[in-house]
């Protein structure tokens, strides 16, 4: 499969991760509203591990999380598809995820980025389905998932959060 290093939308550039992305992603993660529903540490060391794993995922699978930048400048977060290792019930299913800086909220940027990643995954990559793992109180992510055409498939117990999370799904349209 031919690799793609970048996707563009009307307002965004989705690109592969760079070493320099650790600091701005760490800054985004310092906002407690951004990380309110997460299950993992979000400090600089954790972000460095996340970036390294993202690069490794790209190397192994030919896809992964994209860094997201505004076309007119500025790193604003990530979106993309990767196999989740933290939830045993769905480990082998590709998960579409997103996380943007709070300053980017409310402008449709998360949806715009996630649509580009979804279309690339279901189109160019030919993946049969995508899931999203969403905290049941995360109304913003639920709204993005709905706009992507996803619906709740099931609930699964999250081993760290101690509650059931929502597993949203979208699949290829059948001819």
Secondary structure, DSSP 4 states (H G I P E B T S, - for coil): -----EEE-SSEEEE---TTHHHHHHHHHT-TTTSTT--S--SHHHHHHHHHHHHHHHHHHS--EEEEEETTS-EEEEEEEEE-SS-GGGTTSEEEEEEE-GGGTTTTHHHHHHHHHHHHHHTTS--SEEEEEE-TT-HHHHHHHHHTT-EEEEEEE-TTTSSEEEEEEEEPPP-
